[in-house]
Amino acid sequence: MLKNRYQVILCIFMINFAPLKAQILTLNEVLENITLNNPQLKMYDADIQSMDAASAGAKSWMPPQVQAGFFMTPYNPSFWKADGAFAGMGNFMVGATQMIPNPKKQMADFNYMNAMSSVEKENKNYTLNQLYALAKTNYHEWMIISKKVKIANENLLLLAYMIKSMEIRYQYNMDKLPTYYKAKSNYSSLESMIVMLKNDISQKMIVLNTLMARDKNFTFEVDSTYRFTDFNNEASDTTNLAKRRSDIKAIEKTININQLKIEVENTRLLPDFGVRYDHMFAFGQQPQQFTLMGMVNIPMSWSTKMNKANIHSFQIKNESLYWQKQMVLNEASGMIKAMKTELKFLKDQYQISENSIIPAIRKNYETALLAWQNNTGDLFQVLDAWESLNMAQLDTLDKLQRILVTQVEIEKQMEIK
């Protein structure tokens, strides 16, 4: 009878006093908003576009040099003019010089500049993966906190009914006073816990709104559904991790860029060519003249020391990056293996709590409650059984949260989106 009354009171409370529900955002909607609106990702997009725009000028030529002036002209102007058999002396020369870039140099520069944005693209993917993991963690934690608030509110109604019943029975000396104050204390503790949990929800909401670049006061609810992920079929060896992880790809792209830098430095050891044309406007009666010359820059041993040193430096840097890649892969594979093992035991513990511990404690609570209803049991035993049930429910939710957070961490390490 008491249980039925409690259920009726709970239904009335939920219908009449429950606030209007805010908009529910699914996890996929949150992740989509992050992808579209997060300013950190937009920063990467701008950097990538900037690098791609710079590569368009990789095959440009050096500007021509134009010169004009007197050429082989006497200081005495009287010699400039023709005089009888004397044809005059001096010229006014106009000329232009154009260096012709080596095609191999242009192609090397183009390949290098065109590849520069590839690292930023992988860095963006890495950052996106980190943002996704942060959003998923806060989303799941919010969901668990909401479940705790729901349990706490239900327990508040139950305790309120018990306290009211004790106040009635206390008039007839049917219950002891310490039990009454214990129930009051539990009621206040629950109220305090709900305040703390609601603060945690507010913090999670702010974090998610920040990640989505939305108004920090924008209110919404999270979806209460969740799923367990089976990672047994997901290979976590170093070969597969190298194909998945953006940070590993970024290292590989950096190695590739350094190799392209080596090619650029090698092309600096090739000669450059040029052409020069000069036209002389002769003074007096001299014939018009011109000069047409080809030019070549020949790299000599003393002028290529810096290029050779840069090549050696990039080769050593690539060796360092190779070992950095191996270090990250080794640490990640070990971490994933440990988390998979932890996840298996967490799921086992959760199933035991759901299927064995909570049903047994709930049965004990219902038995104590029934005995108290029939005046054959003590309310102190009911409160003790209720506390055990409440703690078991909260502990089970904590296990569920650890499962979901561990899943997110594995997904982050394996870069599963």
N, C-alpha and C positions, 0 to 999 in steps of 0.2 A: 504493500500500500504506500509506504513512504517513498519507495522508488518511483512509483507511478506519479505521486504528487510532485516529486522533484523534476521528472521529465516534463510535466505540464507547465510547471513554473519556468523551466528553462525555455520551452517553446514560446511562452508568452513574452518572456524577456527578449528573446531573439527577434520576435515579430515587431514588438512595440518600441524597443529601445535601440535596436541595431542601427548604426549610421548608414547613410547611403554609400554604397560601394563605389570606389573610384574606378577609373579605367584600368583594366587588366592588360599588362604588357607581357607577352610571352618572351621567353629567353631569346628566341630567334629575332623578334622585333627589336629587342634591346641591342643585340649584336649588329643588326642591320643599321640601326641609328648610329652606332659607334663607327661603322665603316663609312657612312655617308657624311657624318658631321664632326667627328673628332678633329680638333685643330692640329694635333700632332701628325696625323696622317695627311692632312692637307699641306702641312709644311714639307713632308716628304715628296708629295706630288709636285709642289713648286720647285723643289731642288732637282727632281728628275727632269722636269721640263726645261729647267735652266741648263742642265748639262747637255741634254739633247739639242737644245738650241745652239749651244756653243760648238757642237760638233759639225754644224752645217758649214762653218768657215774653215774647216781643217784643210781643204784643198785650195785655198786662196793663194794668189801670187803676191810677191813683194811689190810695193808700188814702184813705178819707174822713176828714175832720177833724170831730171832735165837740167841742163846747164847752158849758159850763154855767156859770151865774153870775147875779148880780143885774143887773137891767136897769132903768135909770131909777128907782132906789130912793133915797129920802131917807136922809140920815145919821141923822136922828132916828127911831128905831123907833116913836115914838108916832104918827107919820103913816101907819104901815103898816096900822093897823086902821081899820075903818069906825067912824064915830061920828055917829049920827043921819043927817043929810043928807050928811055927808062919807063918801064911798065908800072912802076909803083911797088910798094911793099905793104904787107900787113893784111890781116883778115878779121872779120867778125864771125865768130863761130857759134853755131847753135847745135846742141847735141842732146842725145837721150841714151840712157843706159837701162837695160831691163835684165834682171836676173831671172833665169828660167829654172823653176824648182825641179828637183829630181823626182820623177814619178814615184819611185820607191819610198822616198821620204814622205811625200804627200799621203800615200796609201798607209804608211805606218802611223802617221799622225792621225789620220782619219779613223783607223781601227782602234787606236788608243782612246781618242776622245769619244768615239761612238760607244765604247764599252764602259766608260766611266759611270754612267747612270745605272749599270747593272748591279753594282754593289748597293746603291741606295734603294733600288727596288727590293732587294732581299732584306735590307735593313728595315724597310717599311713593313714587309711581311712578318719579320721577327717582332717588330713593335706591335703590329696588329694582333699577333698571337698572344703577346703579353697582356694587351688590353682585353682581349677575349677572356683570358684566364681570370683576370681580376674581376671582370663583369660576372662571369659564371660563378665565381666563389661568393661574391656579395649577393648575387641573386639566390643561390641555394641557401646561404645562411639566413637571408631574409625569410625565405619560405619556412625554414625550420623554426625560426623565432615566431612566425605567425602561428604555427602549430602549437608552440608552447603557450602563446597568449590565449589561444582557444581553450587549451586544457586548463589554464589558470582561471579563466573566466567561468568555466563550468564548475570548477572546484569552489570558486567564490560563492556561487549560488548554493552549492551543497552545504558549505560551511555556514552560510547565512541561515539556511533552513535549520541546521543542527543547533546553532546558537539560539534561534528563536524557540525551538522545541525545548532546549535546556532552560531557557528563561521561564517557560511555562511550567516545566517539571520541577524546577527549583523551588517554586512556590509550595510544592507538595513534598519537598525534600526527597525527590526521587533520583537526583543526580548530585554528585559531589561538586563543590565549588571549584577546586583546582582544575577539574576537567573543563569546566566552563571557560576559565581564563586561558587554558591551553588552546581551546578552539578559537578564542578571540585573538590570541597571539598568532596562530596559524593564519587567520584571516588577514591580519595586518601585514604579515610577511608576504602573503600572496599579493596584496595590493602593492607593496613595495617592489616585488619582483616584476609585476606587470608594468609599472612605471619604468623600471630599468629596461625591460624588453622593448617597450615602445620607443625609448630613446635609441636603442640599438637599431630598430627599424628605421628611424629617422636618419641615422647615420648612413645606413645602407642606401637609403633613397637618395641622399645627397651625393654619395659616391657614384651611383649609377647615373644620376642626372649630369654629374660632372663629366663622366665618360662619354655620355651622349651629347654633351655641349648644349644642354637644355637649361631652362630656368630652374634654379636650385629649389624653388618652391613648388615646382610641378609635382603633383601628387598622383600616384598610381599604385596599383596592387600587382603582386606577382602571381603567376600561375602556381597552383599547389601540386601539380602533377610532376612526377620525376621518373627517371628510369635508371636501372642499373646497366652498366656497360660491361660486356665480356671482352677482355683484352687478350684472351688466350690465343685468338687467331691473328692478333696483330704482332707481326714480327718486330722485335726491338733490337736486332743485332746491328752492328755498326754500319753494315752495308745499307740496310733499309733506313736507318736514321740519317745517313748522309744524303739519301734521296729526299727525305721529308723536311729536315730542319733547315730553316732559312738562315740561321747563323752559320751553319756549315757551308751552305751555298754561298753566303757572303764571303767567307774565307776563301772558297774556291774561286769566286769571281775576282777577289783581290789578288790571288796568285796569278790568275790569267791576265789581269791588268798589269801586274809587274812584269810578266813575260812580254806583254806588248810594249812596255817601257823599254825593255831590253832591246826589242826590235827597233824602237825609235832611236835608241843610242847607237845601235849598229848602223843605221842609215846615216847617222851623223859622220860616219867614217867614209861615206861615199862623196865623190866630188860634186860640186855645184857648177852649173854652166850659166853663161850670160852673153849678151850681145850689146855692142856699143856702136852707135852711129853718130857721126859728127858731120855737119855741113859748114863749109867755110865760104862766107861772102867776101870775095877778094876785093881789095882796094885797087884803084887805078884800072889798068887794063889787064890785070892778071886773070887767068881762067878760074872759074868756080871749081872748088875742090871738095872732096868728102873723105871721110875715114869710116871704114866698117871693120870692126874687130870682134872676134869671139874671145870669151874669157872663161877660165876654169879655176875654181878654188880646189887646191890639192891638199887634203889633210895629211899633215906630216906627223912624225912620231911625237914631237914636242907639243903639238896642238891637239892631240887626241887622248892625253893622259886622263883628263876629267871624264871623258866618255867611257873609257875603259874602267875607270874606278866606279862609275855609276853602275855599269853592267855587273861588276863583281858584287856591289852592294845589293842590288836587286836579287841576285842569285842567292845570297845569304839570307835575305829577308824572306824569300819564298821557302827556304828550308825551315825558318822559324815558324812561318805560317802553317807549314805541313804538320809540324809537331803540335802546334796549337790546335789544329783540327783533330789530331789523334787524341789529344788530352780531353777536348770537349766530348768527343764520341765515347771515350772510355768512361768518363764520369757520368754521362747521360745514360749509357746502357746499364751501368751499375745501379744508378738511382732508380731507373725504371723497373729493374728486376726486384729491387727491395720494395718499391711501392706496390708492385703487383702481388708480392707475397703478403704484404700488410693488408692489401685490399681483400684478399681471399679470407684472411682470418677475421677481418672486420665484418664481412658479409656473414660468416659463420656465427659470429657473436650476435649480430643483429637478428638472424633467423632464430637463434635460441631464445633471445629476449622476446621476440614477437610470438613465437609458437609455444614456448614453455613457461618462461618466467612470468610474463605479464598475465597470461590466463590463470596461472596458479595463484598469484597475488590478488588478482581481481576476484577469484573465487573465495579466497580468504576474507577479503573485504566485504563481499556480498553476504557471506555467512555471518560475520560479525554484525553487519548492519541489520540482518534479519533477526538475529538474537536480541539486538537492542530494541527493535520494533516490537518484539514479543515480550519485552521486559524480562528477558532471561540472560541478557548480557549487559556489559558495562560500556558506556559511551567512550571511555578511555581506550578500550580495545578497538572500537570503531575508528577512532582518530589515529591510533597506531597503525591499523591496517590501511587507512586512507593515506597516511604519510608514506608507507611502503609502496603503495600503488602509484602515488604521485611521483616519488623519486624514481621508480622503475620506468614510468612513462617518459620522464625527462631524460633519464639515462639512455633509453632506447633512441630518443630523438637525437641525442648527442652522438650516438653511434651512427645514426643515419647521416648526420651532418659530416662526420669524419669520412664516411664512405663517399659521399658526393664530392667533398673537397679533394679527397685522394684521387677520385676519377678525373677531376679537373686538372690536377697536377700531372697525372699521367698523360692526359690529352695535350697539355702544354708541352711536356717534354718530348712527346712523339709528334707534336704539331698536327693533331687531329682536330679539324674545325667542324 
